[in-house]
Amino acid sequence: MEQKRRTRVNRFELRTTDKEADKLRRRITLAGKKTFQAYALKMLLNGKIETYDYSELRQLRIEVNRIGQNINQLVRYVNTFEDLDSELVQALQDDVKEIKQLITMEFKVKGQATLNGSDQGDSNQK
């Protein structure tokens, strides 16, 4: 009797805890798949992969830290010389309000992170 050569010759292994294995088995059943291989292939090839780009948020944090350092320097100056310029305080308050508005706009427009999906497939597909 002649045996057929397998078409899928590459092998991948997955290690899980008992709890993860039970959850995985339930998901396989709910997805209507008979085997782990069928479920894994479907999810790995068609599932939704999400990655987030936090570079803008990091840059914003750096800028806010710099502004905070400037404010600390001004406070030290005021505490040292006990000289408080009302125009300077007003300008500082205006700058802080502007920063709050910019941060609020940034989060409303772009959300907390920019979604860069490497595959736009739906992870809920069966």
N, C-alpha and C positions, 0 to 999 in steps of 0.2 A: 504494500500500500504506500502510495506516495504522499508525503506531508506537504502542506502548503507553507510557504515562507510567510512569516508574519510581516505585515506592512508597517506596523508600529514597533520599531526595534529599540527606540530610546526609552530609558527607564528613569523615573523620578521617584524619590521616596519622601514620605511625610511622617513626622513624628508628632504625636499629640498626647495630651493627658487623657485620662478616662473621661473627664467631664467634656473636654473638647471633642473627643471621639463620639460621645453620645449626641452632642449637639449637631455634629457633622452628619451622623446617621439620620437624624430627624430631618435635616435640611435636604438630604438626598431623597428621602421618602416624599417630602412635601413637593419637591421639584419633579416628581414622577420619573426619576431615573432609577434603573435597576442596579447599577454598580457605581462604586466610587469613581472608577475610571470615566464613565460616561458623564457623571456630574462634574468631575474635576476638569475634563476637557472642555465642556461647555462653559464653565465659569472662567477658566483660565484663558480661553480663546475669545470669549464674547463678553466677559464680565466687565464692569466699569472700574477703571483704575483712576484714582484721584490723587493728584499731587498738588501741593500748595506752595505758592511763591510768597515768602514773607520778606523779601528784600526791601520793598518799599516801607514796610512796617518797621524794619530794623533801622532804615535811614531816618525815618520820622522819630524814632526813639533817640537816635544820636543827636538830632537837632534839638529835641526837647531837653536833653541833658545839657547841651551847650547853653541853652537859654536859662536853665536852672542855675548853672554856674555863674552866669552874668548877674542873675538876681541875687545870688549869695554874695557876690562881690559888692553889689550896691548896698545890701543890708549891712555888711561889715563896715563900709564907708560911713553910712548913716550912724551906726552904733559908735564908731570911733570918734567922729567929729561932731556928732549930735546936730548935724545940719541936714534938714529935710526940705528938699525943693518940691513944692506941690506940683509943679509942671512935670518934673521927672517922675513922680509917683503916678500922675495921671497918664503919662506916656507909657509907663510900665503896665498899668492896668489895661490900657487899650491894646497893647501888644499881647497880653495874656488872653484877652477876649478874642483877638484875631486868631491866635493859635488854637483856641477851643473850636472856633468856627471851622478852621481848616481841617482839623482832625475829624470833626463831626461830618463834614462834607466828604472827606476821604472814605470814611467807613460807610456812609450812605451810598455813595456812588459805586464803590468797588467791593463792598462787603469787607469782612475781616481778612480775607486773603483772596488772591486771584487764583481761580481754578484753572489748572492746566491739565486736563484729562488726556492721558496718552491713548486712551481708547474710549470712545463715547458710547460703547454698547451699554445696554441696560442690565444692571446686575440682578434684576428681578425676573429675568427671562427664564423660561423653563426649557 
